[in-house]
Amino acid sequence: MEPQGFRDLIGRIMIDPDFLSELVRDPAAALAEFALSADERKTVLQAVGRAGEAPTPERLRAVKAMMMKRWAM
């Protein structure tokens, strides 16, 4: 199976709230199945912030918004 890319990641963030929560909790594990460039990975990690923080509804919305903005560029 071919690794998923940045568009796939954005799509998954938009439709899978459990995945988004996992991404916020443990970005390294959640990103393992995605083939991202260094810039894409950096963008995701910046959007997520510090790993291990509780994925509050506000934080999840902020990550979603930031990722959509990056995808639209």
SVG drawing of the C-alpha trace seen along z (x, -y; Angstrom):
<svg xmlns="http://www.w3.org/2000/svg" viewBox="-16 -30 28 32">
<polyline fill="none" stroke="black" stroke-width="0.4" points="0.0,0.0 1.3,-3.4 1.9,-5.9 -0.7,-8.6 0.2,-12.2 -0.6,-15.6 -4.0,-15.8 -5.0,-12.5 -4.0,-13.8 -6.1,-16.9 -9.1,-14.8 -8.7,-12.4 -8.5,-15.4 -11.7,-16.8 -13.8,-13.6 -12.3,-11.5 -12.6,-13.2 -10.9,-10.2 -7.9,-10.5 -7.7,-14.3 -7.8,-13.6 -5.0,-11.0 -3.0,-13.5 -3.2,-16.1 -2.3,-13.5 0.4,-11.7 1.5,-13.3 4.3,-10.9 2.1,-7.8 -0.7,-9.4 1.6,-10.6 3.4,-7.3 1.2,-6.2 1.7,-9.5 4.6,-10.4 5.1,-14.0 7.8,-16.4 9.8,-18.1 7.8,-21.3 4.5,-19.5 5.5,-17.6 6.7,-20.9 3.4,-22.5 1.4,-19.7 3.6,-19.7 3.2,-23.5 -0.6,-23.2 -0.7,-20.5 1.6,-22.2 3.0,-20.1 2.3,-16.4 0.5,-15.0 -1.8,-18.0 -5.4,-17.2 -7.4,-17.5 -10.0,-20.1 -12.7,-21.0 -11.2,-24.5 -7.7,-23.0 -9.2,-20.5 -11.0,-23.3 -7.8,-25.4 -5.8,-22.5 -8.5,-21.9 -8.6,-25.5 -4.8,-25.8 -4.5,-22.7 -7.3,-23.9 -5.5,-27.2 -2.2,-25.5 -3.9,-23.2 -5.5,-26.1 -2.1,-27.8"/>
</svg>
